[in-house]
Amino acid sequence: MKLIINNSSMQPIYEQIVAQIKAAIMKGELKEEEMLPSVRSLAKELKVSALTVKKAYDALEEEGFVLTVHGKGSFVTCANQELMMEEKRKEVEADLELAIRKGRSCGMSNQDIADIFMIILED
């Protein structure tokens, strides 16, 4: 598993880890029941604190993407396609909200924005 940490990003490192692991799961790069690297080995590989990786794994577990079995490791559990689709919906919603805000900030009306949206949908 190849993760890239951007130390100059405003996004906390654990959130970068969470986002990249979720993306790998959703793309099918990480399969159900596949074991993630141990907290210590991933921390060493990324040159970050083990507590940072643990926080990321805990967040993934809380969201239902990973199951941690004490003494055995953390495993991908996300066979739940509905959960993955909901995650994608949230991303699309955030992107659309950003586009609408950009349109409004430069004086576009709701109708102008809707017209552009319909043109794009027709492509």
Disulfide bonds with the S-S distance in Angstrom:
none
